[in-house]
């Protein structure tokens, strides 16, 4: 079983992912995106590459892992001491230097390592032998990038001044690049791999079901609580979930098309009909009124991002219980 999401976010004046500081100038992360150039009759003429504001998948994944820790403790699911102490340690290192902790033991003792993967290595010794224990994350995040087909993302430096009341001559000016865009963003979850041990067997069925629910509930906490990103103390962005499309597929994975402005729901419906590799259930929500959401047969409609995730979770749980 495989789950795929595509979201649209309207985000204004944000500094969620800063790349570097040069002197008193803090730069926003930027990534290359393609822009369609059309002629006067609307026909595609060419593609151009431009740099646009972006938020990395790594940044989003960090917020997701923090949500997993908080929710796992509420649900009584296991989390290793290192992941539980991520704030104190400054990140999720996932016992990277503990090759003595085996693959199956990691899965059983830490839902963060189970759901988001891990890699532990041991340097080669005098005998030339090393060790690697690795698990690719069942949960995958794309970058958040502007929907360049409808509007360009903009970066604009904002001037600030730290004012010294005792010595007004020592004002410290600095600039922070702020980004505004309609971002598109994708998430995929390989449900089949959650709770699966090295030999292909699964952990206890009840425990595995709770972990799958946790993986989806953490998405609601991630976006609803804006758990990812930086500089939120003074650059808390104005953010709104505009729409989304989701698919639950079995046995072959189906990844939804990016939700660019237009009828992305209809596009995914047409793709699913022609996929021909198992069953696909589609779900959507649309606050912009630009898609066929609610007008397409066989597509369940939600009223929000949280409602979309809830409907997907219900479908996944039903399939797992069969």
Backbone bond lengths (Angstrom), bond angles and torsions (degrees), N, CA, C in turn:
res aa  C-N    CA-C-N  psi(-1)  N-CA   C-N-CA  omega(-1)  CA-C   N-CA-C  phi
1 X - - - 1.455 - - 1.536 109.47 -
2 X 1.325 114.83 140.41 1.460 120.51 -174.72 1.523 108.25 -138.29
3 X 1.350 116.28 138.07 1.461 121.89 -179.71 1.526 108.49 -120.78
4 X 1.329 115.97 136.82 1.453 120.83 179.15 1.521 109.80 -135.42
5 X 1.332 116.25 137.02 1.465 122.60 178.05 1.521 109.82 -124.44
6 X 1.333 115.84 147.46 1.459 122.46 168.05 1.515 108.06 -132.84
7 X 1.330 118.17 124.00 1.461 122.50 -175.44 1.524 111.26 -118.30
8 X 1.337 115.05 153.72 1.465 122.94 170.67 1.525 108.49 -119.79
9 X 1.329 116.29 127.64 1.457 121.49 179.15 1.523 109.89 -124.64
10 X 1.308 116.07 135.18 1.464 121.27 168.91 1.523 106.59 -95.20
11 X 1.322 116.40 116.20 1.466 121.26 -175.29 1.523 108.35 -127.84
12 X 1.325 115.69 125.07 1.462 120.64 -176.64 1.528 110.65 -123.17
13 X 1.309 115.62 137.39 1.468 125.20 177.06 1.533 110.09 50.34
14 X 1.313 114.29 71.05 1.464 119.23 -179.50 1.511 110.92 -124.55
15 X 1.327 114.85 152.20 1.461 122.90 173.69 1.524 107.88 -133.42
16 X 1.335 115.02 49.45 1.459 121.36 -171.47 1.521 113.27 -70.07
17 X 1.318 117.15 -26.50 1.464 119.40 -175.14 1.529 109.24 -141.31
18 X 1.316 116.06 93.61 1.463 120.94 -179.20 1.522 109.12 -93.12
19 X 1.342 115.44 136.75 1.459 120.09 -172.93 1.519 113.09 -92.20
20 X 1.327 117.38 -41.58 1.460 119.40 -175.79 1.522 109.30 -163.98
21 X 1.319 115.24 165.39 1.463 122.35 174.74 1.520 108.83 -121.37
22 X 1.322 116.16 126.24 1.453 121.98 176.70 1.526 107.34 -116.94
23 X 1.317 115.98 103.61 1.456 119.84 -175.37 1.520 109.90 64.81
24 X 1.326 116.36 -122.16 1.460 120.12 179.78 1.523 111.44 -101.04
25 X 1.340 116.49 21.07 1.467 121.52 -177.29 1.524 109.13 -117.01
26 X 1.335 116.83 118.94 1.459 122.38 178.84 1.520 109.52 -101.36
27 X 1.325 116.53 119.43 1.455 121.92 -174.21 1.520 112.15 -94.45
28 X 1.319 115.85 139.73 1.462 123.18 174.29 1.526 109.11 -78.62
29 X 1.321 116.65 147.07 1.468 119.00 174.26 1.526 109.30 -63.40
30 X 1.311 116.42 137.56 1.461 121.73 176.54 1.520 108.93 -128.91
31 X 1.320 116.12 151.10 1.458 121.70 -179.62 1.525 109.27 -138.46
32 X 1.327 118.00 152.10 1.468 119.82 178.46 1.528 111.17 -74.70
33 X 1.327 116.39 132.44 1.465 121.81 175.95 1.523 108.60 -130.93
34 X 1.334 115.38 156.54 1.458 121.86 -179.26 1.527 110.84 -93.91
35 X 1.315 115.72 136.47 1.466 121.74 176.29 1.522 108.33 -118.20
36 X 1.324 116.63 132.45 1.453 121.27 176.24 1.527 110.06 -81.80
37 X 1.307 116.52 132.82 1.461 122.27 175.62 1.522 107.54 -110.61
38 X 1.340 116.57 121.76 1.470 120.73 -177.16 1.523 110.17 -115.58
39 X 1.324 115.10 155.64 1.455 119.96 178.58 1.530 110.44 -83.29
40 X 1.324 117.29 -175.01 1.464 121.85 -176.61 1.522 112.81 -63.25
41 X 1.324 117.24 -24.01 1.465 121.30 179.81 1.521 112.61 -93.66
42 X 1.317 116.86 5.48 1.457 121.03 176.78 1.508 115.08 85.91
43 X 1.323 118.00 5.65 1.457 120.47 179.68 1.527 110.55 -83.18
44 X 1.323 114.79 143.19 1.462 119.98 -179.28 1.528 109.92 -64.34
45 X 1.319 115.40 125.58 1.460 121.50 -178.19 1.516 111.54 -101.47
46 X 1.337 115.37 -46.85 1.460 119.60 -179.36 1.520 109.61 -167.22
47 X 1.317 114.62 172.56 1.456 122.13 172.56 1.526 108.95 -111.55
48 X 1.316 114.85 143.28 1.448 120.28 173.50 1.522 109.38 -126.47
49 X 1.311 115.12 148.31 1.463 120.14 178.36 1.521 108.71 -103.15
50 X 1.331 115.90 131.48 1.450 120.98 177.59 1.520 109.49 -135.73
51 X 1.304 116.63 156.96 1.460 120.98 176.63 1.521 109.26 -88.94
52 X 1.318 116.44 136.44 1.465 121.18 -175.01 1.523 109.56 -140.61
53 X 1.332 117.72 157.77 1.471 119.98 177.24 1.511 110.62 -60.35
54 X 1.312 116.50 145.69 1.462 121.31 -178.18 1.527 109.49 -149.91
55 X 1.324 114.72 158.93 1.463 122.13 173.33 1.521 106.48 -125.22
56 X 1.308 117.86 122.97 1.461 121.27 -171.47 1.530 111.86 -71.29
57 X 1.326 114.81 152.32 1.451 120.33 175.33 1.514 112.30 -62.52
58 X 1.335 116.60 -30.22 1.460 120.32 177.70 1.522 110.76 -64.80
59 X 1.333 116.57 -40.15 1.460 120.72 178.37 1.526 110.60 -63.43
60 X 1.334 116.30 -44.23 1.463 120.17 179.27 1.524 110.52 -65.37
61 X 1.349 116.66 -41.01 1.464 120.71 -178.84 1.525 111.74 -63.69
62 X 1.335 117.20 -34.36 1.469 119.75 178.11 1.530 109.79 -61.64
63 X 1.341 116.89 -45.19 1.455 119.65 177.31 1.511 112.31 -62.80
64 X 1.332 115.65 -36.68 1.472 120.37 178.62 1.526 110.83 -63.69
65 X 1.315 116.85 -43.70 1.464 119.56 179.48 1.523 111.39 -64.67
66 X 1.320 117.39 -36.43 1.468 119.11 176.88 1.522 110.53 -65.41
67 X 1.333 117.16 -34.84 1.464 120.50 176.28 1.526 110.58 -66.72
68 X 1.333 116.50 -39.15 1.469 120.05 178.12 1.518 111.21 -59.66
69 X 1.341 116.57 -43.15 1.465 120.17 -179.61 1.525 110.63 -61.15
70 X 1.321 116.82 -49.01 1.469 120.82 -177.16 1.524 111.31 -63.33
71 X 1.327 117.21 -45.14 1.467 120.45 -177.30 1.527 111.66 -72.97
72 X 1.334 117.67 -35.28 1.466 120.57 179.80 1.522 110.97 -62.59
73 X 1.318 116.81 -39.19 1.462 119.67 178.72 1.522 111.08 -65.51
74 X 1.338 117.27 -36.15 1.461 120.43 177.02 1.525 111.93 -67.48
75 X 1.332 116.43 -35.48 1.459 121.13 -175.87 1.528 113.06 -90.75
76 X 1.335 116.74 -3.39 1.453 119.93 179.17 1.521 113.68 75.67
77 X 1.321 117.68 25.74 1.456 121.84 178.01 1.525 109.71 -93.89
78 X 1.332 117.90 151.40 1.472 120.56 -172.28 1.523 113.06 -74.14
79 X 1.328 115.50 139.02 1.466 123.28 173.47 1.525 106.77 -136.46
80 X 1.322 117.33 132.02 1.458 119.96 -179.13 1.531 110.15 -68.61
81 X 1.321 116.06 158.65 1.466 120.69 -177.34 1.521 111.70 -60.96
82 X 1.331 117.14 -34.84 1.463 119.99 -177.13 1.532 110.87 -68.38
83 X 1.329 117.65 -43.10 1.467 120.20 178.32 1.527 110.60 -69.48
84 X 1.310 116.57 -35.57 1.469 120.09 179.13 1.533 110.55 -65.23
85 X 1.314 117.08 -26.47 1.465 121.72 -177.38 1.531 111.87 -101.07
86 X 1.342 117.34 26.79 1.462 120.27 -173.37 1.528 112.56 -61.11
87 X 1.331 118.19 -33.77 1.463 119.79 -179.77 1.526 110.78 -67.47
88 X 1.308 116.41 -42.39 1.462 120.96 179.42 1.526 111.26 -68.23
89 X 1.346 116.80 -37.40 1.463 121.13 -177.58 1.522 112.68 -82.26
90 X 1.320 116.58 -18.63 1.461 120.06 179.72 1.513 114.00 86.65
91 X 1.327 117.94 23.63 1.464 120.05 178.02 1.514 111.78 154.98
92 X 1.326 115.28 178.34 1.462 122.56 179.38 1.528 108.63 -102.41
93 X 1.334 116.14 99.62 1.458 120.80 -179.32 1.527 112.16 -92.82
94 X 1.331 116.03 -18.21 1.470 122.71 171.18 1.531 112.79 53.99
95 X 1.320 115.92 45.75 1.464 121.68 175.92 1.530 111.12 53.51
96 X 1.337 115.44 45.40 1.465 121.20 -173.37 1.523 113.50 -63.66
97 X 1.336 117.60 -22.51 1.461 120.40 -179.75 1.526 112.09 -105.08
98 X 1.344 116.33 13.02 1.473 120.44 -176.74 1.525 110.82 -107.46
99 X 1.324 116.96 74.54 1.465 119.43 178.34 1.530 111.10 -72.66
100 X 1.354 116.19 -10.98 1.456 119.33 176.47 1.519 111.82 -74.30
101 X 1.349 117.17 -15.23 1.456 121.31 176.75 1.526 107.66 -92.05
102 X 1.321 116.59 112.04 1.457 121.37 -172.44 1.524 114.23 -73.17
103 X 1.317 114.75 171.12 1.472 122.62 -177.39 1.528 110.92 -58.00
104 X 1.330 116.41 -54.05 1.466 120.01 -176.69 1.518 111.97 -66.16
105 X 1.336 116.86 -36.53 1.466 119.57 179.64 1.528 110.90 -64.47
106 X 1.324 116.76 -36.36 1.462 120.55 177.37 1.530 110.88 -64.04
107 X 1.315 116.43 -44.60 1.469 120.72 179.77 1.530 110.29 -60.86
108 X 1.309 116.26 -44.17 1.458 120.80 -175.35 1.523 113.01 -72.59
109 X 1.337 116.81 -30.25 1.471 119.15 -171.63 1.527 114.17 -103.35
110 X 1.345 118.17 -3.90 1.464 118.84 -178.47 1.530 111.11 -152.50
111 X 1.327 115.81 113.41 1.465 119.64 -179.99 1.531 111.35 -71.16
112 X 1.332 117.63 -25.09 1.467 119.80 177.84 1.523 109.81 -65.84
113 X 1.328 117.28 -44.23 1.457 120.98 177.89 1.522 111.01 -69.18
114 X 1.303 117.62 -34.95 1.469 121.69 177.96 1.522 110.48 -64.14
115 X 1.327 117.41 -49.01 1.461 121.91 -170.89 1.526 112.80 -84.52
116 X 1.346 118.12 -29.25 1.471 119.87 -175.88 1.525 113.65 -117.47
117 X 1.319 117.93 7.98 1.449 120.72 173.50 1.514 114.45 80.65
118 X 1.348 115.36 173.50 1.464 121.01 -179.48 1.526 109.16 -163.85
119 X 1.311 115.35 163.45 1.463 121.75 170.45 1.515 109.11 -150.98
120 X 1.311 116.51 121.97 1.457 122.69 177.06 1.520 108.21 -119.58
121 X 1.322 116.16 135.80 1.465 120.07 -178.16 1.523 110.41 -131.36
122 X 1.319 114.52 153.23 1.455 122.16 174.33 1.517 107.56 -125.60
123 X 1.327 115.97 128.67 1.451 119.95 -178.55 1.529 111.00 -63.88
124 X 1.324 114.12 150.50 1.458 119.78 178.02 1.525 110.69 -64.44
125 X 1.306 116.47 132.75 1.455 121.09 178.90 1.518 111.55 -91.55
126 X 1.317 115.24 -160.17 1.461 119.83 -178.83 1.516 111.19 -64.04
127 X 1.307 116.93 -30.61 1.463 120.22 179.62 1.511 113.40 -79.57
128 X 1.331 117.61 -3.10 1.463 120.46 178.07 1.512 114.36 81.01
129 X 1.325 117.16 11.86 1.455 120.39 -177.87 1.524 110.89 -105.84
130 X 1.325 116.05 132.80 1.453 121.92 174.26 1.517 109.73 -118.37
131 X 1.317 116.03 -175.81 1.457 119.94 179.35 1.520 108.57 -145.98
132 X 1.325 116.12 140.94 1.456 122.20 177.67 1.518 109.31 -136.63
133 X 1.319 116.22 128.26 1.466 121.96 173.09 1.518 106.15 -118.90
134 X 1.319 117.33 121.02 1.462 119.85 -170.36 1.520 111.54 -140.36
135 X 1.317 114.33 142.63 1.467 121.47 173.70 1.530 107.82 -141.53
136 X 1.332 117.38 119.99 1.456 121.48 176.62 1.523 109.60 -71.31
137 X 1.315 116.51 139.41 1.464 121.01 -175.93 1.522 112.03 -62.61
138 X 1.346 118.51 128.51 1.461 120.59 172.44 1.525 113.49 -68.77
139 X 1.340 117.03 -17.68 1.468 121.55 179.41 1.526 108.41 -107.33
140 X 1.327 116.15 129.15 1.463 122.52 -174.67 1.526 110.63 -123.52
141 X 1.337 116.88 136.95 1.462 122.53 -179.90 1.524 109.92 -122.18
142 X 1.320 116.30 136.32 1.460 120.42 171.57 1.520 109.04 -86.53
143 X 1.329 116.42 170.35 1.458 120.94 165.14 1.536 108.71 -65.04
144 X 1.314 116.83 153.46 1.460 121.31 164.78 1.524 107.02 -90.23
145 X 1.338 116.98 117.60 1.464 121.07 -177.95 1.521 109.55 -130.16
146 X 1.327 118.43 154.49 1.463 120.56 -179.40 1.526 111.98 -64.58
147 X 1.326 115.51 146.56 1.456 121.29 172.09 1.528 107.27 -77.80
148 X 1.323 115.65 87.73 1.460 120.85 -171.41 1.528 112.71 -72.30
149 X 1.330 118.22 -8.57 1.467 119.62 177.58 1.516 111.63 -75.09
150 X 1.319 117.59 -20.17 1.467 120.04 -175.74 1.522 113.28 -118.44
151 X 1.320 117.49 -31.38 1.470 120.44 -178.71 1.519 108.50 -160.48
152 X 1.305 115.89 145.33 1.452 119.83 178.82 1.523 110.41 -86.67
153 X 1.324 115.28 140.98 1.451 118.72 171.78 1.521 109.64 -73.99
154 X 1.302 116.69 146.24 1.461 121.67 -175.40 1.518 109.96 -122.37
155 X 1.336 115.94 137.73 1.459 122.72 170.88 1.519 108.49 -113.01
156 X 1.325 116.44 130.92 1.464 120.39 -178.53 1.525 108.90 -140.94
157 X 1.336 117.98 123.60 1.471 119.56 178.54 1.527 111.37 -70.44
158 X 1.314 115.39 138.67 1.459 121.90 178.12 1.535 108.39 -112.70
159 X 1.327 115.85 127.01 1.465 120.67 -177.98 1.522 110.60 -83.81
160 X 1.328 116.12 132.82 1.464 122.70 175.77 1.530 108.44 -130.49
161 X 1.316 116.12 159.38 1.466 120.54 178.73 1.526 109.13 -137.80
162 X 1.324 115.73 127.97 1.467 120.65 170.22 1.531 107.03 -88.27
163 X 1.298 115.98 116.69 1.479 120.69 -171.99 1.519 110.18 -100.70
164 X 1.307 115.84 130.57 1.456 122.76 179.42 1.528 108.74 -100.94
165 X 1.324 117.22 107.77 1.466 121.25 -176.30 1.525 112.01 -67.13
166 X 1.337 117.62 -33.96 1.457 120.30 -178.71 1.528 111.45 -75.84
167 X 1.309 116.02 -30.77 1.466 120.33 -179.11 1.522 108.78 -137.49
168 X 1.342 117.60 84.34 1.472 121.23 -175.91 1.518 113.40 -59.40
169 X 1.323 118.36 -19.15 1.456 119.98 180.00 1.536 111.98 -71.87
170 X 1.317 115.42 -14.00 1.464 118.65 -176.69 1.537 111.66 -104.59
171 X 1.306 115.81 48.25 1.455 119.73 172.42 1.533 108.91 -70.78
172 X 1.332 115.55 144.29 1.467 120.26 -179.04 1.524 108.77 -118.81
173 X 1.310 119.05 99.10 1.464 120.67 176.93 1.533 110.48 -78.89
174 X 1.304 116.76 144.59 1.464 121.26 174.53 1.527 108.45 -151.23
175 X 1.314 115.65 158.90 1.456 121.10 -177.51 1.528 110.28 -127.86
176 X 1.324 115.19 140.25 1.458 122.27 178.38 1.521 108.23 -124.93
177 X 1.318 116.24 126.70 1.463 119.74 177.10 1.527 109.74 -73.41
178 X 1.311 116.64 125.84 1.461 122.25 176.91 1.517 108.71 -110.85
179 X 1.321 116.65 139.88 1.452 121.66 -179.40 1.516 112.03 -112.27
180 X 1.324 115.53 148.75 1.461 122.49 174.46 1.524 107.59 -138.49
181 X 1.337 116.34 132.77 1.465 119.99 -179.10 1.521 109.67 -168.83
182 X 1.326 115.01 163.46 1.462 121.30 162.10 1.524 105.26 -92.87
183 X 1.321 115.30 106.94 1.452 120.54 -175.99 1.531 111.09 -89.38
184 X 1.331 115.52 144.27 1.461 121.35 168.14 1.522 107.30 -111.96
185 X 1.326 115.06 149.06 1.470 119.73 -169.07 1.516 108.75 -155.54
186 X 1.325 116.70 137.93 1.453 121.39 -179.51 1.510 113.07 -121.00
187 X 1.336 115.49 146.87 1.463 123.19 176.34 1.526 107.93 -135.87
188 X 1.317 116.57 139.32 1.462 120.99 175.88 1.522 109.32 -133.55
189 X 1.323 115.93 142.78 1.462 121.42 180.00 1.523 108.82 -131.39
190 X 1.324 116.25 119.34 1.467 121.54 175.00 1.522 107.52 -87.18
191 X 1.315 115.51 89.40 1.470 121.42 -174.07 1.525 111.18 -60.70
192 X 1.322 117.12 -33.23 1.462 121.16 -177.44 1.528 112.37 -59.16
193 X 1.324 117.31 -25.31 1.459 120.46 -173.88 1.520 112.83 -94.73
194 X 1.313 118.39 -9.39 1.463 120.30 178.94 1.531 109.44 -73.51
195 X 1.317 115.86 126.78 1.466 120.55 179.59 1.511 114.63 77.62
196 X 1.344 117.89 9.38 1.467 120.54 -177.73 1.518 110.31 -93.78
197 X 1.326 116.05 130.20 1.454 122.05 -178.15 1.526 110.73 -83.11
198 X 1.331 115.79 177.57 1.465 120.14 -173.02 1.518 112.90 -64.14
199 X 1.318 117.90 -32.48 1.469 120.59 -178.65 1.529 113.15 -89.15
200 X 1.342 117.63 6.17 1.459 120.96 177.23 1.513 114.25 97.71
201 X 1.329 117.52 -13.73 1.461 120.12 177.11 1.530 109.43 -74.93
202 X 1.335 115.64 164.72 1.465 120.82 179.40 1.516 110.49 -110.04
203 X 1.312 115.74 158.64 1.452 120.91 170.74 1.525 108.77 -69.44
204 X 1.311 116.77 -177.43 1.463 121.51 179.79 1.533 111.24 -49.41
205 X 1.343 117.01 135.37 1.469 121.89 -173.38 1.526 112.10 -58.90
206 X 1.336 117.18 -41.21 1.462 120.18 -179.80 1.523 110.92 -66.37
207 X 1.321 115.86 -42.41 1.465 120.98 178.89 1.522 110.52 -63.58
208 X 1.335 116.41 -41.22 1.463 120.00 -179.68 1.530 110.61 -64.62
209 X 1.310 117.56 -41.47 1.460 120.73 179.22 1.525 110.31 -61.67
210 X 1.310 117.39 -40.49 1.465 120.73 177.99 1.525 111.10 -64.23
211 X 1.321 116.75 -35.44 1.459 120.30 179.83 1.532 111.26 -69.67
212 X 1.316 116.52 -39.27 1.463 120.03 177.29 1.531 109.69 -64.11
213 X 1.322 117.36 -44.03 1.466 120.42 176.42 1.531 110.77 -61.51
214 X 1.343 116.31 -39.51 1.458 121.03 178.32 1.531 110.94 -61.34
215 X 1.330 117.05 -42.66 1.467 120.99 -178.74 1.521 110.94 -59.63
216 X 1.330 117.61 -35.72 1.465 121.41 -179.65 1.527 111.55 -83.59
217 X 1.315 117.36 -38.89 1.470 119.97 177.92 1.532 110.68 -62.39
218 X 1.326 116.77 -33.44 1.465 120.34 -179.79 1.529 111.19 -65.13
219 X 1.334 117.75 -27.63 1.467 119.93 176.08 1.521 110.74 -65.58
220 X 1.330 116.63 -42.17 1.465 119.52 178.38 1.522 110.61 -62.62
221 X 1.333 116.62 -42.92 1.459 119.93 179.02 1.524 111.10 -65.73
222 X 1.328 116.65 -38.14 1.461 121.98 -178.23 1.523 111.57 -60.78
223 X 1.331 116.90 -51.86 1.461 120.16 -175.76 1.525 112.16 -85.11
224 X 1.324 116.82 -38.88 1.460 119.56 179.98 1.511 112.54 -66.23
225 X 1.332 116.96 -33.40 1.463 121.07 -179.73 1.511 113.58 -101.21
226 X 1.346 116.98 2.66 1.460 122.98 -177.86 1.535 110.13 45.33
227 X 1.329 114.88 61.07 1.456 120.36 -175.74 1.523 113.54 -82.70
228 X 1.323 118.11 -3.43 1.454 120.37 -178.74 1.529 109.91 -108.83
229 X 1.316 115.48 162.69 1.462 120.00 173.86 1.514 113.55 98.78
230 X 1.349 113.95 167.75 1.460 122.10 -175.77 1.528 110.83 -119.11
231 X 1.326 115.10 174.93 1.478 123.90 174.11 1.529 113.49 55.61
232 X 1.316 117.46 29.40 1.462 119.06 -177.23 1.528 112.45 -77.55
233 X 1.326 117.79 -13.45 1.466 119.56 178.81 1.524 111.53 -62.80
234 X 1.334 117.05 -34.20 1.469 121.19 179.64 1.524 112.96 -127.05
235 X 1.328 116.75 -6.09 1.464 120.74 178.65 1.532 110.37 -127.89
236 X 1.322 115.97 41.54 1.465 118.98 176.14 1.520 107.40 -62.13
237 X 1.328 118.47 115.71 1.468 119.21 -171.04 1.520 112.64 -74.93
238 X 1.315 114.74 154.99 1.462 121.70 169.44 1.521 105.63 -84.18
239 X 1.317 117.64 110.96 1.459 121.28 -171.65 1.520 110.49 -130.27
240 X 1.319 115.32 141.92 1.462 121.72 179.96 1.525 108.86 -145.60
241 X 1.329 116.16 130.99 1.468 120.80 174.54 1.524 108.33 -79.87
242 X 1.328 116.37 115.22 1.458 121.26 -174.66 1.526 113.28 -88.76
243 X 1.316 116.81 -31.39 1.458 119.04 -176.81 1.510 110.45 179.52
244 X 1.321 114.85 172.46 1.454 118.69 -179.94 1.510 111.88 -171.59
245 X 1.314 114.67 160.70 1.455 123.54 177.39 1.522 107.53 -134.22
246 X 1.317 117.62 142.45 1.460 121.24 179.71 1.513 109.49 -141.21
247 X 1.328 115.19 152.47 1.463 121.42 179.02 1.515 109.62 -137.33
248 X 1.326 115.66 139.64 1.461 122.48 170.97 1.523 106.07 -116.90
249 X 1.316 117.11 117.08 1.459 120.85 -174.36 1.526 111.19 -124.02
250 X 1.330 114.50 152.25 1.474 121.58 179.64 1.525 108.40 -160.13
251 X 1.337 118.97 136.37 1.473 127.60 -1.24 1.527 113.54 -88.89
252 X 1.344 117.66 -12.21 1.463 120.39 -177.75 1.524 110.76 -90.87
253 X 1.344 117.75 144.32 1.472 120.04 178.43 1.524 111.40 -71.77
254 X 1.342 115.12 138.62 1.464 122.61 175.88 1.520 106.98 -127.17
255 X 1.328 116.18 119.26 1.464 121.89 -179.22 1.524 108.20 -102.26
256 X 1.333 116.92 125.21 1.461 120.98 -176.63 1.525 110.52 -66.87
257 X 1.330 115.62 151.44 1.457 121.19 175.41 1.522 109.63 -70.05
258 X 1.333 118.17 150.55 1.470 120.78 179.81 1.522 111.27 -56.83
259 X 1.324 117.93 136.46 1.474 120.95 -178.08 1.531 112.04 -80.52
260 X 1.331 116.26 66.31 1.460 120.27 176.49 1.525 109.17 -75.02
261 X 1.332 116.16 159.42 1.458 121.04 -177.50 1.530 109.81 -55.78
262 X 1.317 115.33 128.09 1.453 121.88 -174.34 1.512 109.24 132.29
263 X 1.307 116.92 -171.44 1.471 119.98 -176.87 1.526 110.80 -84.17
264 X 1.342 115.45 71.13 1.453 119.29 179.30 1.528 111.95 -68.68
265 X 1.332 117.30 -23.15 1.466 119.76 176.19 1.524 109.56 -67.98
266 X 1.330 116.97 -49.02 1.458 120.25 178.42 1.515 112.50 -60.15
267 X 1.335 116.47 -38.14 1.459 120.08 178.16 1.520 111.33 -60.87
268 X 1.336 116.68 -42.99 1.462 119.59 179.78 1.519 112.09 -71.89
269 X 1.323 117.67 -32.24 1.464 120.18 174.72 1.528 110.31 -61.43
270 X 1.318 116.83 -45.99 1.466 121.03 179.35 1.521 111.36 -63.31
271 X 1.333 116.46 -40.56 1.466 119.72 177.76 1.516 111.63 -63.90
272 X 1.335 116.63 -43.17 1.462 120.75 -178.18 1.524 111.60 -63.59
273 X 1.342 116.85 -37.59 1.467 120.48 179.48 1.526 111.67 -63.89
274 X 1.315 115.96 -32.35 1.465 120.69 -176.38 1.524 112.79 -96.17
275 X 1.322 116.89 -3.04 1.463 120.22 -174.37 1.521 111.14 -64.99
276 X 1.328 116.43 -47.08 1.458 121.47 172.86 1.508 115.53 61.83
277 X 1.317 117.73 33.22 1.470 119.75 -179.99 1.517 109.82 -138.85
278 X 1.319 116.77 62.80 1.455 121.32 179.46 1.520 111.37 102.06
279 X 1.325 115.53 -165.46 1.458 121.20 -176.80 1.521 111.09 -97.54
280 X 1.351 115.42 145.88 1.461 121.80 177.66 1.517 108.50 -136.44
281 X 1.332 116.43 126.64 1.458 121.86 173.61 1.526 107.84 -109.65
282 X 1.333 116.23 134.37 1.457 120.97 -178.15 1.523 111.28 -113.82
283 X 1.334 114.98 148.91 1.460 122.92 -178.84 1.528 107.80 -139.73
284 X 1.330 116.89 151.58 1.467 118.42 -178.08 1.522 111.27 -154.84
285 X 1.339 115.36 161.45 1.461 122.60 163.06 1.519 107.11 -147.82
286 X 1.331 116.93 149.45 1.456 120.57 -173.72 1.524 109.47 -151.29
287 X 1.339 116.24 109.57 1.466 121.20 177.05 1.524 112.29 -93.31
288 X 1.327 116.95 -6.67 1.455 120.54 -179.50 1.533 112.70 -91.82
289 X 1.321 116.33 -21.75 1.454 120.19 -178.32 1.516 113.66 72.13
290 X 1.347 116.93 32.23 1.463 120.45 -176.79 1.521 113.10 -108.43
291 X 1.333 117.55 -1.67 1.463 120.16 -176.33 1.521 110.88 -119.70
292 X 1.325 113.98 -179.98 1.459 120.56 175.21 1.511 112.53 -90.21
293 X 1.330 117.07 20.11 1.469 120.91 179.55 1.525 108.91 -61.79
294 X 1.329 116.17 124.00 1.458 121.45 -176.44 1.511 112.93 93.61
295 X 1.322 117.31 -9.18 1.459 121.66 -179.84 1.528 112.67 -115.70
296 X 1.326 115.68 -5.41 1.458 120.85 -178.12 1.524 109.70 -101.06
297 X 1.324 116.63 131.26 1.461 121.14 177.10 1.524 109.90 -67.28
298 X 1.325 115.15 140.16 1.454 120.15 175.40 1.509 115.27 81.63
299 X 1.332 117.86 7.91 1.463 121.09 178.30 1.523 108.39 -114.33
300 X 1.332 116.82 119.08 1.463 120.34 179.57 1.527 110.18 -77.25
301 X 1.320 116.17 137.62 1.457 121.69 -174.13 1.527 110.34 -106.41
302 X 1.321 116.15 132.60 1.468 122.85 174.87 1.525 108.53 -114.60
303 X 1.342 115.94 165.59 1.462 119.87 -178.15 1.521 113.33 -103.40
304 X 1.330 117.19 -1.88 1.468 120.70 -176.90 1.514 109.00 -164.00
305 X 1.333 115.90 172.08 1.464 120.31 176.15 1.528 110.14 -61.85
306 X 1.320 115.91 -44.05 1.470 119.22 -179.92 1.527 111.00 -63.40
307 X 1.348 116.33 -39.82 1.459 119.86 177.56 1.513 111.99 -64.79
308 X 1.347 116.83 -35.83 1.462 121.25 177.69 1.520 110.62 -63.32
309 X 1.332 116.79 -46.90 1.469 120.27 -179.97 1.524 110.40 -63.72
310 X 1.336 117.80 -38.80 1.464 121.05 179.16 1.528 111.34 -62.03
311 X 1.320 117.31 -42.14 1.464 120.49 179.57 1.528 111.13 -66.71
312 X 1.324 115.96 -39.39 1.461 119.67 176.62 1.525 110.21 -64.01
313 X 1.321 116.91 -43.76 1.465 120.53 179.97 1.519 111.03 -61.26
314 X 1.322 117.52 -42.58 1.462 120.85 179.50 1.525 110.83 -61.45
315 X 1.332 116.97 -40.82 1.460 120.50 179.52 1.525 111.49 -66.94
316 X 1.334 116.65 -40.99 1.462 120.95 179.81 1.520 110.82 -65.79
317 X 1.328 117.02 -45.22 1.472 120.54 -179.65 1.529 110.29 -62.20
318 X 1.329 116.95 -41.98 1.460 120.15 178.56 1.525 111.76 -60.41
319 X 1.318 117.06 -41.79 1.460 120.35 179.62 1.526 111.63 -69.08
320 X 1.329 117.70 -36.66 1.453 120.71 -179.99 1.519 112.24 -68.82
321 X 1.320 117.09 -30.39 1.465 120.52 -178.37 1.522 113.34 -79.09
322 X 1.327 116.74 -13.62 1.466 119.29 -179.68 1.521 110.90 -73.05
